[in-house]
Amino acid sequence: MAGTAGTPGTPRVLRAMNDRAALDLLLAHGPLSRTRIGKLTGLSKPTASQLLARLEAAGLVRATGTSEGRPGPNAQLYAVEPGAAYAAGLDVTPQRIRAAVADITGRTVGEFELPTPGRRSAGPVVQQVTDALDGAVKAAGLARADVHRLVIGTPGAFDPTTGRLRYASHLPGWHSPALLDDLAAALPMPVEYENDVNLVAIAEQRLGAARGHADFVLLWNQEGLGAALVLGGRLHRGWTGGAGEVGFLPVPGTPLVRQVTRANSGGYQELAGAQALPGLARELGVADVPPGPYPEAAAALVARAADHADGPHRELLRTYATRLATGLASLVSVLDPELVVLSGSALTAGGEVLRALVQAELAELAAARPRLVVGDVHEHPVLRGALESALATTRDEVFDTSR
């Protein structure tokens, strides 16, 4: 039928496969000549020329200049057309909504941050989401309708059977049963919702320390303590979306927390979460515990402790490493991952010193022996993951020339 995707093996499908291969190469390598594209794809020069002409006519690639500094005539270079599509991401916390827009090459073209203090109802949440998105869209010089897809990252997870947010009672206004319908009505583009730590794992898998790894755990410690589980190259979300909510995990070393969802905390969170570090530091005799919000205070303490070879600061880091390894041992014993990525400011601030201490403690507590690494995506990792997730789907749709 006209207008449907072609049958596998037909010329239309084969052309579309070659088109996508060329577009992916241009994204990965930057501007390339026709000859270079032909060599990388195995296409003949005439076929590569037809491919580029087809993609240029479709508005997916553009000529960007010529190669220089090589023998012979300069060759025309081609690159992905940045304005072929745009995707957006939002990172939601109780304190603010951070938004960004990226063009289809992945370059961020607009950012905006909207403070959201105080308690909220569903109505203000919809307004705040659209205000944050519009701020980033305006910074990019675009209109809301130019955004092809939006991914919103939140703490907790939206239960796929009920559509309601779970595991995040500290995020007021986001628990209305009508919220997702209200947002769908207010936004012109498809919207996806994802757990914030899962988005960090996507960012690390595509851009950072987990590239090339199909099985890994990402442990996050910042506003909350959580994990993302990637098995066989795919995120494992669980039946209700709550896989990785390890802050609720009962662990030795802390009293049992009952009614954990009502308390919005659990044993592992109480033992090793960022909010526990200032008190632990005082217990160990660390002087000048920094004031302020606990994620910032915890990161400052961990960074300072990593710079001390002995004394109360080093004891703080050792105790913290033991606490982290205590909960991590349960995860790696069940999942046996190849890699564990440490992310979030209360982990990355300790750098290699903290990583080595946790690795050594984990070797004492678990039979599995995953390699621990510090995450590489440092700037707004939740937001970067939201953009990467939105871009992946956008590219699949926009780059499909078989339609």
Order of alpha helices (4+ residues) and beta strands (2+ residues): alpha-beta-alpha-alpha-beta-beta-beta-beta-beta-alpha-beta-beta-beta-alpha-beta-alpha-beta-beta-beta-alpha-alpha-alpha-alpha-alpha-beta-alpha-alpha-beta-alpha
